[in-house]
Amino acid sequence: MSVTVFHYVFLATVLFSIGAYGLLSSRNAVRMLMSIELMLNAANINLVAFSSYLGNLSGQAFAAFTIAIAAAEAGVGMAILLALYRNFRTVNLREIKELRW
């Protein structure tokens, strides 16, 4: 049995759903950041799968670009989380009340 585009799309759908559930159900900032990364990886799987199916490399190049952007986003996000933890001693976003107005 060969792996088809349907298998990749199904995998990406499952990963995206897990990421969306994690983003909506958790208020821990680290879990939310990991869920966003999972959703970005699901989108990259779709880009690469359809690019391979159509026979051009533009989707794969765009996926490599989004991986670089996701790495920068993770670095900035972790720096923000570290600053929040140093100031409030928690990463639970429900407990941080000073940022609300």
C-alpha angles and dihedrals in degrees: 000000000000126000112250134190089264090064092053092047091049091050091048091049092052092047092047091049092050090049093048091049091049092049095049099040103043130068094187105112095216092053090047091052091049091049091053090051090050090053091049090051090051089054090049091053089054092048093051094042095052092041090055092045093051094044101237130109100222094097092050092050090049090049090054089051092050091049089057091048091048090053091053090046091051091050093050091043093052090048090053091047091050090052091049091050092049092052102038104020091230140076094203105115093207091062095051102086102157092076092060123084 
